[in-house]
Amino acid sequence: QVQLVESGGGLVQAGGSLRLSCAASGRTFTNYAMAWFHQAPGKEREFVAAILWTGSSTYADSVKGRFTISRDNAKNTVYLQMNSLKPEDTAVYYCAATVRRTGVATTVPREYAYWGQGTQVTVSS
């Protein structure tokens, strides 16, 4: 079992920045690919970014060049640095984990076994 706890959400103006954190506990962190998803009201949960224990990362086209995912394996923590935020980035952001050490981290929500409780990000125009 893996427990995930997100933090760092909040209200920011368009063009601003936020950094989300996700602390993991329970199993060997480096066995897991970590990802961020977001879900806006009335919409499906969508992939944002994912990272393997090696640092290899994948991004949704909508956030490339603005968001950066990173992880500190010594601290069992994954981060999402969000810059140049837009109102359309407003959503609940979820941290997720799945067992994967090689290849490419999956972008499909149902393939992630563990989820955090979510943190709200609101970007005002």
Secondary structure, 3 states (H helix, E strand, C coil): CCEEEEECCEEEECCCCEEEEEEEECCCHHHEEEEEEEECCCCCCEEEEEECCCCCEEECHHHCCCEEEEEECCCCEEEEEECCCCHHHCEEEEEEEEECCCCCCCCCHHHCCEECCCEEEEEEC
